[in-house]
Amino acid sequence: MSESSVDRKPTPLLGDGTYKLVKQSATIVLPALATLYFALAQLWDFPEPEKVVASITAVNTFLGVLVQISKKSYYASGQQYAGEIQVQDVGDKKIASLVVDGDPADILGMKEATFRISDTGENPMVKP
């Protein structure tokens, strides 16, 4: 197995923009639309309010499942992390090293960054 296939991270189901759009549709837009149609149908005798609201709800449920699957695949991909803090034992002390995924200069453009923490248990001063 090549090194690049080991380091390759799985990609999330939806990209950031698509995820935000689908999530906003499922949590705000479609429930509001269903409520609006149902209320106006009662006042203005719109056709078949139960079928329309049931259809909107079915689409909304599907999008909600898609959001959850995408969220799970995003966290499984590790893309929420900007890198890793590696903690190593050195005698009676521990040393923490920051390992950034990608170009370290990219960190300067971020407002926030989240890092994984790993205890390597290795002493960086002792070479095998």
N, C-alpha and C positions, 0 to 999 in steps of 0.2 A: 504494500500500500504506500503510495507516495505521501510526502509530507503535506502537500497542498490539500489532499483529500482528507487528511486528519484535521487540519486547521479550518476547513470549510464549515461555516455555520449554516444551519438551515435558515431559509428565508421565511419571514412571516407571510401568512395567507394574503393579507391586504397591506398595501402601502399606507403611509401616514395619512395622506390626503383622503384616500378612499375610506380608510377606517373612520376618520373623523366625520365624513359625510354620512356614512352608513349608521354610525352610532347616533349622530344628531337626528337623523331621520327616524330611527327606531325609538329613541327616548323622548323626542319632542314633537317632531313634525307629524308623524302618522297618528299618534294618540290624539293630538289636537285636531287633526283633520277628521278623524272618526267622530269625535265629540261634537265638532262643529256641524258636520253633516247630519248627525242624529238629532241635534237640537233644532236645526233649521227644517229638517224633514217634518218634525212634529208641528212646527209653526206654519209652514208653507206647503204642506202635503207633497213633499218631494217623493219620487217613486222608490219603493222597496228599501226603506232605511235599514232593515235588519240584514238584508243581503249585502248592501254596500258596506255597512259597518263590519260585518263578518268577513268580508273580503279584505278590507283594510287591516283588520286584526290578524288575519292569516299571513298577509305580507309582512306585517310588523313582527310577528312571531318568528318567521323565517329570518328576517334581518337581525333579530336579537340573537338567534342561534349563530348566525354568521359572525356577529361581533364577538361572541364568547369564544368561538373556535379561533378566530383571528387573534384575540387577546392571548389565548393559550399558546398559539404558535409563535407569537411575538416574544413571550417570556422564555419559551424553549429555545429560541434562536440566540438569546443572549444579547440582542441588539440594544437593550435598555442600558447596557454598561458601556462606559467609555474606556474601560480597561480593567486592570486588576491591581490590587495592593497585595504584594507578596511579603509575607512575614517569615523571617528566618531567624533561627536560634544562633546566637554568637556568644558562647560561654553562658554567663548568667543574664545576658541581655537579649533583646529581640531587635532586629533591624527590619524596617518596613521599606520596600522599594515600590515605586509607582511605575507600572508598565501600562503604557497607553496603546490602545488599538488604533492603528493608522498613524497619521502624522501628528506628533506632539503639539505642533503649532495650532492644530484645530481646537485644542482645549481653550486657547485664548479667546476664541469666538463664542464660547458657550457661556450661558448664564449660570447653568448648573451642570454637574456631572455626577454620575453614580458609578461606583467601582465595586467589583467583586472583591472579596477578601479571601486569600488562600494562605494557609500555613504550610509552607514547603517543608519545614522541619530540617532543612539543609543549612549547613554553615557555609556562607559564601567565602570565608577565609580558608577553608580546607578544600583543596582540589583532590578529586578522586584519582 
